[in-house]
Amino acid sequence: MTDPVFHVPDLAAQLATHTDGASGAVFTLPATETKHLAVKRIRDGESVVLTDGRGLGVAGVRTGETGGTVTGRRVLPYTPAQPTVTVVQAIPKGERAELAVDLAVQAGADRIIPWQADRCVARWDGKPGKADKARGRWEATAVTAMKQARRLSGARVDELLTDIADLPGRLDPAHRHRVLVLHEVAAQPLADTDLDADELVLVIGPEGGVTDREIAAVTAVGGSAVVLGPEVYRSAAAAAVALGALGVLTPRWSRDPR
């Protein structure tokens, strides 16, 4: 079994204070992760992995039976997945919203853009501050899922996208993009789609499906409607299933494990 992962946002700053690198360096975990050490019953001398969530990872061992200190052994190699995958996720209802994020991050999503699709029942654009609170929950879920999946780099959660026509403004113009909207009646199978790009953008509609206007907006910027397979998935599960397919159809799963 791989070693449990703990999130230390200032890991790079802590590492920089040790001229000899990670070996023998003592790292301090945040209070939330110190509690997590106790919950998982990690004992003195047991192996753990620390990450800043941006690709930096340090393998080490817990120091002592209490407190949140870890003695480092080595900096872990990290190779980002290529192509990267951004998930544009229509906001599901209730607890399925966090489930969608959890599953997508475990499956390897690099970025998640919450999307207020035309047929979304759940709304973030109501009371002042509602979108910020909801996004905060997605960010916390993404960190938990990153640790569960033993990832060294998590998924960034962007601000709310209110119209899919504005998606091009969220994409880096220096990258080659392939925008794919998953649609159950599309004629083009994902397995037969050209996936040669720097970044793949998966557009996941709500339970009521994407509208003709939204599909037209995607195709107007060079995107395509594709069908994932014969089954129809819930909005919360579709991105994870698609990411699994992309792991096989692209080099994303060809990286050497730690």
NORPE-V800479 format. One record per helix or strand of 2 or more residues. SS is the DSSP state (~ for helix, > for strand). FROM is the first residue (numbers start at 0). LEN is the number of residues. If there is no record, write none. Layout:
BEGIN
ss:SS from:FROM len:LEN
ss:SS from:FROM len:LEN
END
This chain:
BEGIN
ss:> from:4 len:3
ss:~ from:10 len:6
ss:> from:25 len:3
ss:~ from:30 len:9
ss:> from:46 len:5
ss:> from:52 len:2
ss:> from:56 len:6
ss:> from:68 len:7
ss:> from:83 len:7
ss:~ from:95 len:11
ss:> from:110 len:5
ss:~ from:129 len:19
ss:> from:155 len:2
ss:~ from:163 len:7
ss:> from:176 len:6
ss:> from:187 len:2
ss:~ from:189 len:3
ss:> from:198 len:6
ss:~ from:211 len:9
ss:> from:223 len:4
ss:~ from:234 len:15
ss:~ from:250 len:4
END
